[in-house]
Each structure stands twice: as C-alpha cells, then as structure tokens.
C-alpha cells in the first residue's frame, strides 16, 4: 500500500479539531499517513498522529492576493496563477517531499490553498489527489474549479449544503463527490443530561470564531430582547477573532454588558464542562452577502451528544441536524416568536427532554466519526493499492 500525504493549512487550529480527529482515525486504521501543513498553527500538537512537516515556518497567513472581479472563472484562474507564483517555493517543497517519501496520493483538507497546492504538486509528481470541501472554501471559491477539482480522484463533502453548491456549479463532478460528514468520537462526548432543568437566570452558551458568519452580534441582540421581555438570561461566548471589540460594544449599547461574558479560546477538554453548566447552546450563524455560510458546526453535534438543547438559526447545513424534532430554531426577523419559543421551552421540560432524546439518537445513528471515516478509508485504499 502506498503512502498518503495529507495537506492542511495551519495546524493545529482550535476551530478545526475535526482535522486532528480525522488524522487520528486514518492512522488508527493502519494507513501510512504523511501529515503536512502549510504553516504552524497555535497550541499543542495532538497526540496519536505523526508530527506534521511544515512548508512555511510563518505562523501568520501570507497576505491575500486581490484580483479584480471579472467573472468567477476568469478571476479564479488569475488568482490561481498569482498564488502559485507567490507560493512557488512551497509547491516545490511539497512536490519534492511527495517524491522523496514515496507518496502515491495526496489529500487536501480544504479546497482553498491546501487544495490548490495539492492539485499542482500531484500533477507535477504524477500521483493522484483528493480534496475535502466544507463551507467557505467551496461557497466562496478562490480558484477555478477546473484546475482545483478537474483531476481529483474524489471530493469529500462534509455536509449537503457544500456538496449541492459544488454540484450545481459543476454538474460533471457529481459522480466523484461523496457526502462524508466529520462526526464525532462518541466516547469523547458522553451523555450528561437526559432531562432539562433550567437555571435562573437562563444560561445560553455560544462557541466559535468571532467572525461575521457566526452571527454573535445577533446572539447578543437576542439576549437583550429576551431580557427586555422579562426572560432573565445570560450569554457566555467562547472564542476569539476580529469581531471581539465590536461585540463588546454591542453588548454595552444593548444594555446587557453585565449579561454577556466572553472567554478566549479554552482547551478542548474544558468544553464538556461548559456545556454541563449551560442550559442552551445558541448558534446564531448567518449567511453572508458573498454566499458564505456554516456547514454543520461540530459544536452542535457535540452538544446534542451530551444532551444540551440547541437553539439555532436555520442557515447553511444547520437545518440538517437542528429540526423541530431535535432542537429549536429561531429567526432574528421574528423576535417575538423566539420569545414564545423560549417561554414554551422553559414551561414544558418534558417536550425539551423528548427532543434531547431524539437528538442524541440521531447523533449515535448518523454522526459516529468511527463509522463515517470508513468510507474515506475505503476510497483512499482504492487509490493507493
């Protein structure tokens, strides 16, 4: 069996723990994995996987290349040429590493820079490649699809929203696109709550990058509205990003500075405890004007596994898992309906517990990472034997 190179962007990254999980499962299956990252991330390297090789020692991404919009295809082609020229040393280093280490296939974790470098290096080295797609990388494409996906052995989509966006844009790729969600290792997220008992005040929890797509400003305004309507509640936000100061200003302007608290990134093993202390996971993600949206945030899957109710905005692929049977949805354009939802939630704990049971069953049936990874393992084995 040949060796499989696995190219990431920055590694490790707090918000992309599914990458480390996938590497761990691929290695545990006996595949000979060569982890490679474009640059170092932040934090400690995960255990149970080989230490990655880095193409670039810089911890910060290089400046993006701005290309005038002249249609998606032509702009993507121009950007592809510009980025490959700027990253020529990285492409050469990747190609040499593949050749020197006997790699027969390379898998790119994302359809942006890792995908571009993998497609180029694979063609040069004369080996096969494949790509995973998630959300922003395929919804707001940087490069031309023909070069990125044209020769890919397979394309792994982790949610239907990303899959459908690519297939609608490039129907000829449909036969090579596989829907393979990340899932979670169920043993890492045991059920902690089987019944719902709310605190007073009601405790909301949000986790994620502080970027516009995550909609944390909408979450803060929702908390403010609930308090104005007589529902005493708080919001704990865990994450970091460029929206931090703006969010603090919104909380102050909305009069809930004392109701909203924020923590910077916490260690992964701290998250189950945060969930155990919360009453509701709030996921206020939005779709941006450029088309970017969330796939299925892992935090939703983890919350449902542990028994934490989820209140989410129906954007991207979130509606795949947060339904009227497994959770609660809200529309920021209809705040009164959300007030009614929260009051009903607090007044009918049996109904909430029923949804928790349904959500947990769904996670066990559909989102076991150990079961889901089997298809990707089979695909990789097919292309390296």
C-alpha positions as CSV (number, residue, x, y, z in Angstrom):
1,X,0.0,0.0,0.0
2,X,1.3,3.5,-0.9
3,X,1.8,6.3,1.5
4,X,-0.8,9.0,1.7
5,X,0.1,12.7,2.2
6,X,-2.4,14.8,4.0
7,X,-2.1,18.6,3.5
8,X,-3.6,21.1,5.9
9,X,-3.5,24.9,6.1
10,X,-2.5,26.0,9.6
11,X,-2.2,23.2,12.1
12,X,-3.3,22.9,14.8
13,X,-6.3,25.2,14.8
14,X,-8.7,25.4,17.7
15,X,-11.8,25.7,15.5
16,X,-10.7,22.8,13.3
17,X,-10.3,19.9,15.7
18,X,-12.1,17.6,13.2
19,X,-8.9,17.6,11.2
20,X,-6.9,16.2,14.0
21,X,-9.7,13.7,14.7
22,X,-9.7,12.5,11.1
23,X,-5.9,12.1,11.0
24,X,-6.1,10.1,14.2
25,X,-8.7,7.8,12.8
26,X,-6.9,7.3,9.5
27,X,-3.7,6.4,11.3
28,X,-5.6,4.1,13.6
29,X,-6.9,2.3,10.5
30,X,-3.4,1.4,9.5
31,X,-3.0,3.9,6.6
32,X,0.5,5.2,6.2
33,X,-0.2,9.0,6.6
34,X,2.3,11.8,6.0
35,X,0.8,14.9,7.7
36,X,1.9,18.2,6.1
37,X,0.8,21.7,6.9
38,X,1.3,24.9,5.1
39,X,2.3,26.7,8.3
40,X,2.2,26.1,12.1
41,X,-0.9,26.9,14.0
42,X,-1.3,27.7,17.6
43,X,-1.4,25.4,20.6
44,X,-0.1,22.0,21.4
45,X,0.1,19.3,18.7
46,X,-2.5,16.5,19.2
47,X,-1.3,13.0,20.3
48,X,-1.7,9.8,18.3
49,X,-0.7,11.3,15.0
50,X,2.8,11.8,13.4
51,X,4.2,15.3,13.8
52,X,3.5,17.2,10.6
53,X,6.0,18.7,8.2
54,X,5.6,22.4,7.6
55,X,6.1,24.1,4.2
56,X,6.3,27.5,5.7
57,X,7.6,28.5,9.2
58,X,5.4,31.6,9.4
59,X,2.6,31.3,11.9
60,X,0.5,34.0,10.2
61,X,-1.1,33.6,6.8
62,X,0.6,35.4,3.9
63,X,-1.3,38.4,2.6
64,X,-4.1,37.5,0.2
65,X,-3.9,38.3,-3.5
66,X,-6.6,40.7,-4.6
67,X,-7.8,40.1,-8.1
68,X,-10.4,42.3,-9.9
69,X,-13.7,40.5,-10.3
70,X,-14.1,39.6,-14.0
71,X,-16.4,36.7,-13.5
72,X,-15.8,33.7,-11.2
73,X,-14.0,31.6,-13.7
74,X,-11.6,34.2,-15.0
75,X,-10.9,35.7,-11.6
76,X,-10.3,32.3,-10.1
77,X,-7.8,31.5,-12.9
78,X,-6.0,34.8,-12.4
79,X,-5.9,34.2,-8.7
80,X,-4.6,30.7,-9.1
81,X,-1.7,31.8,-11.3
82,X,-0.9,34.6,-8.8
83,X,-1.0,32.4,-5.7
84,X,1.0,29.6,-7.3
85,X,3.7,32.1,-8.4
86,X,3.9,33.6,-4.9
87,X,4.0,30.1,-3.3
88,X,6.4,28.6,-5.8
89,X,8.8,27.5,-3.1
90,X,6.1,25.8,-1.1
91,X,4.9,24.0,-4.2
92,X,8.5,22.8,-5.0
93,X,9.0,21.8,-1.4
94,X,5.7,19.8,-1.4
95,X,6.5,18.1,-4.7
96,X,9.9,17.1,-3.5
97,X,8.5,15.8,-0.2
98,X,5.9,13.7,-2.0
99,X,8.6,12.2,-4.3
100,X,11.2,11.7,-1.7
101,X,8.8,10.0,0.7
102,X,7.1,7.7,-1.7
103,X,3.7,9.2,-1.5
104,X,1.2,7.8,-4.0
105,X,-1.7,10.1,-3.2
106,X,-2.3,13.4,-1.5
107,X,-5.4,14.5,0.2
108,X,-6.1,18.2,0.8
109,X,-8.1,19.1,3.9
110,X,-9.7,22.2,2.3
111,X,-10.5,23.4,-1.3
112,X,-8.5,26.6,-0.9
113,X,-4.7,26.9,-0.6
114,X,-4.2,23.3,0.5
115,X,-6.3,22.1,-2.4
116,X,-4.5,24.3,-4.9
117,X,-1.0,23.2,-3.7
118,X,-2.1,19.6,-3.7
119,X,-3.6,19.8,-7.2
120,X,-0.4,21.4,-8.6
121,X,2.1,19.2,-6.7
122,X,0.1,16.0,-7.6
123,X,0.2,16.8,-11.3
124,X,3.9,17.5,-11.1
125,X,4.7,14.4,-9.1
126,X,2.5,12.2,-11.2
127,X,0.3,11.0,-8.4
128,X,-3.4,11.2,-7.5
129,X,-5.1,13.6,-5.2
130,X,-8.4,14.3,-3.5
131,X,-10.0,17.2,-1.7
132,X,-12.4,17.8,1.2
133,X,-14.9,20.6,1.0
134,X,-16.6,22.3,3.9
135,X,-18.3,25.7,3.6
136,X,-16.4,28.9,2.8
137,X,-13.8,27.0,0.7
138,X,-16.5,26.0,-1.8
139,X,-19.2,28.6,-1.3
140,X,-16.8,31.5,-2.0
141,X,-14.3,29.8,-4.3
142,X,-10.9,31.4,-4.6
143,X,-9.7,29.5,-7.6
144,X,-11.1,28.0,-10.8
145,X,-12.9,24.7,-10.2
146,X,-11.5,23.1,-13.3
147,X,-7.9,23.2,-12.1
148,X,-8.8,22.5,-8.4
149,X,-11.2,19.6,-8.9
150,X,-10.7,18.5,-12.6
151,X,-8.3,15.6,-11.9
152,X,-9.3,14.9,-8.3
153,X,-9.9,11.2,-7.7
154,X,-12.7,12.1,-5.3
155,X,-14.2,15.1,-3.4
156,X,-15.4,14.6,0.2
157,X,-18.2,16.9,1.2
158,X,-18.8,17.1,4.9
159,X,-22.4,18.5,4.5
160,X,-25.1,18.6,1.9
161,X,-25.0,22.4,1.5
162,X,-21.4,22.3,0.4
163,X,-22.0,19.3,-1.8
164,X,-25.0,20.8,-3.5
165,X,-23.3,24.1,-4.1
166,X,-20.4,22.4,-5.9
167,X,-22.5,20.0,-7.9
168,X,-24.9,22.8,-9.0
169,X,-21.9,24.8,-10.2
170,X,-20.1,21.8,-11.8
171,X,-22.6,19.0,-12.5
172,X,-19.9,16.9,-14.2
173,X,-18.3,16.4,-10.8
174,X,-21.3,14.8,-9.2
175,X,-20.1,11.2,-9.6
176,X,-16.9,12.0,-7.8
177,X,-18.5,13.9,-4.8
178,X,-19.0,11.8,-1.7
179,X,-21.0,13.0,1.3
180,X,-18.9,12.2,4.3
181,X,-19.7,14.2,7.5
182,X,-17.0,14.6,10.1
183,X,-18.9,13.2,13.0
184,X,-17.5,12.9,16.5
185,X,-15.9,10.2,18.5
186,X,-18.9,9.4,20.6
187,X,-16.9,8.2,23.6
188,X,-15.4,11.6,23.9
189,X,-18.8,13.2,24.3
190,X,-20.9,11.1,26.7
191,X,-24.5,12.0,27.5
192,X,-24.5,14.2,30.6
193,X,-28.1,15.4,30.6
194,X,-31.2,13.3,30.0
195,X,-33.7,15.8,31.3
196,X,-33.9,19.6,31.0
197,X,-33.9,21.8,34.1
198,X,-33.2,25.4,33.5
199,X,-31.2,27.7,35.8
200,X,-32.4,31.1,36.9
201,X,-31.2,33.1,35.1
202,X,-31.3,31.0,31.9
203,X,-27.8,30.3,30.7
204,X,-27.0,30.5,27.0
205,X,-23.7,29.3,25.6
206,X,-22.1,30.1,22.2
207,X,-18.7,28.9,21.0
208,X,-16.9,29.7,17.8
209,X,-14.7,32.1,15.9
210,X,-15.7,35.8,16.4
211,X,-16.3,36.5,12.7
212,X,-19.3,37.9,10.9
213,X,-20.5,34.5,9.7
214,X,-21.0,33.2,13.2
215,X,-23.6,35.9,13.9
216,X,-22.6,36.6,17.6
217,X,-24.0,40.1,17.3
218,X,-27.4,38.6,16.5
219,X,-27.0,36.4,19.6
220,X,-26.3,39.3,21.8
221,X,-29.3,41.3,20.5
222,X,-31.4,38.2,21.1
223,X,-30.3,38.0,24.7
224,X,-31.0,41.7,25.1
225,X,-34.5,41.3,23.6
226,X,-35.3,38.3,25.9
227,X,-34.3,40.3,28.9
228,X,-36.4,43.3,27.9
229,X,-39.3,40.8,27.6
230,X,-38.9,39.6,31.1
231,X,-36.8,36.5,30.5
232,X,-33.8,36.8,32.7
233,X,-30.9,35.2,30.8
234,X,-27.2,35.4,30.2
235,X,-24.9,34.6,27.4
236,X,-21.4,33.1,27.6
237,X,-19.3,33.5,24.4
238,X,-16.2,31.4,24.0
239,X,-13.9,32.2,21.1
240,X,-11.6,34.8,19.6
241,X,-11.5,36.8,16.4
242,X,-11.7,40.2,14.8
243,X,-15.3,40.8,16.0
244,X,-14.3,40.9,19.7
245,X,-14.3,44.6,20.3
246,X,-17.4,45.2,18.2
247,X,-19.3,42.6,20.1
248,X,-18.4,44.1,23.4
249,X,-19.6,47.5,22.1
250,X,-22.9,45.9,21.0
251,X,-23.5,44.4,24.4
252,X,-22.9,47.7,26.0
253,X,-25.2,49.6,23.6
254,X,-27.9,47.0,24.1
255,X,-27.7,47.3,27.9
256,X,-26.6,43.7,28.5
257,X,-22.9,44.3,29.3
258,X,-23.4,42.6,32.6
259,X,-25.4,39.7,31.0
260,X,-22.8,38.8,28.3
261,X,-19.4,37.5,29.2
262,X,-16.7,36.3,26.8
263,X,-13.8,33.9,27.3
264,X,-11.0,33.5,24.8
265,X,-10.2,30.0,23.5
266,X,-10.3,27.3,26.0
267,X,-8.8,23.8,25.9
268,X,-10.9,21.2,24.2
269,X,-11.3,19.2,27.4
270,X,-12.9,22.2,29.0
271,X,-15.9,22.3,26.6
272,X,-17.9,19.4,28.1
273,X,-17.8,21.2,31.4
274,X,-19.0,24.5,29.8
275,X,-21.9,22.6,28.2
276,X,-22.8,20.9,31.5
277,X,-23.1,24.4,33.1
278,X,-25.2,25.8,30.3
279,X,-29.0,25.5,29.6
280,X,-29.0,26.1,25.8
281,X,-26.4,26.2,23.1
282,X,-27.1,29.3,20.9
283,X,-26.0,29.1,17.3
284,X,-26.8,32.4,15.6
285,X,-24.9,31.8,12.4
286,X,-25.9,33.8,9.3
287,X,-25.4,33.6,5.5
288,X,-23.2,36.4,4.3
289,X,-23.8,38.5,1.2
290,X,-21.0,36.7,-0.7
291,X,-22.8,33.4,-0.1
292,X,-20.6,32.1,2.7
293,X,-22.5,30.1,5.4
294,X,-21.8,27.4,8.0
295,X,-21.8,23.8,7.2
296,X,-22.7,21.7,10.3
297,X,-20.7,23.2,13.2
298,X,-19.1,20.4,15.2
299,X,-20.2,22.2,18.4
300,X,-23.9,21.3,17.5
301,X,-23.1,17.6,17.2
302,X,-21.1,17.7,20.4
303,X,-23.9,19.5,22.3
304,X,-26.6,17.1,21.1
305,X,-24.4,14.1,22.1
306,X,-24.0,15.5,25.6
307,X,-27.7,16.4,26.0
308,X,-27.6,20.2,25.7
309,X,-30.6,21.7,23.9
310,X,-29.7,23.7,20.7
311,X,-31.3,26.9,19.6
312,X,-30.0,27.8,16.1
313,X,-30.7,29.9,13.1
314,X,-31.5,27.8,10.0
315,X,-28.6,28.7,7.7
316,X,-26.2,26.6,5.6
317,X,-26.5,23.0,6.6
318,X,-27.5,23.6,10.2
319,X,-31.1,22.6,9.3
320,X,-29.8,19.1,8.5
321,X,-29.5,18.4,12.2
322,X,-31.5,21.1,14.1
323,X,-35.1,20.3,13.3
324,X,-38.3,20.7,15.2
325,X,-37.8,17.1,16.5
326,X,-34.2,17.5,17.6
327,X,-33.8,21.2,18.6
328,X,-35.2,24.7,18.3
329,X,-34.9,27.2,15.5
330,X,-35.1,31.0,15.6
331,X,-35.5,33.8,13.1
332,X,-33.9,37.2,14.2
333,X,-36.5,38.9,12.0
334,X,-39.3,37.5,14.2
335,X,-38.0,38.1,17.8
336,X,-41.4,37.7,19.4
337,X,-41.7,34.2,18.0
338,X,-38.3,33.5,19.7
339,X,-39.6,34.8,23.0
340,X,-42.6,32.4,22.7
341,X,-40.2,29.6,21.9
342,X,-38.1,30.2,25.0
343,X,-41.1,30.6,27.2
344,X,-42.5,27.3,25.9
345,X,-39.1,25.7,26.4
346,X,-38.9,26.8,30.0
347,X,-42.5,25.7,30.7
348,X,-42.6,22.3,29.0
349,X,-39.5,20.4,30.2
350,X,-40.9,17.1,29.0
351,X,-41.1,18.3,25.4
352,X,-37.5,19.5,25.7
353,X,-36.3,16.2,27.1
354,X,-38.1,14.4,24.2
355,X,-36.1,16.5,21.7
356,X,-32.9,15.8,23.6
357,X,-33.6,12.1,23.3
358,X,-34.2,12.4,19.6
359,X,-31.1,14.5,19.0
360,X,-28.9,12.1,20.9
361,X,-30.3,9.1,18.9
362,X,-29.7,11.0,15.7
363,X,-26.0,11.6,16.6
364,X,-25.5,8.0,17.5
365,X,-27.0,6.8,14.2
366,X,-25.6,9.4,11.8
367,X,-22.6,11.1,13.3
368,X,-20.2,8.4,14.7
369,X,-16.8,9.5,13.3
370,X,-15.5,5.9,13.5
371,X,-18.3,4.7,11.2
372,X,-18.2,7.7,8.9
373,X,-14.4,7.5,8.3
374,X,-14.7,4.0,6.9
375,X,-15.9,5.4,3.5
376,X,-12.9,7.7,3.3
377,X,-10.6,4.9,4.3
378,X,-12.0,2.7,1.6
379,X,-11.6,5.4,-1.0
380,X,-8.0,6.1,-0.1
381,X,-7.2,2.4,-0.1
382,X,-8.7,2.1,-3.5
383,X,-6.4,4.8,-4.9
384,X,-3.2,3.8,-3.2
385,X,-3.2,0.0,-3.8
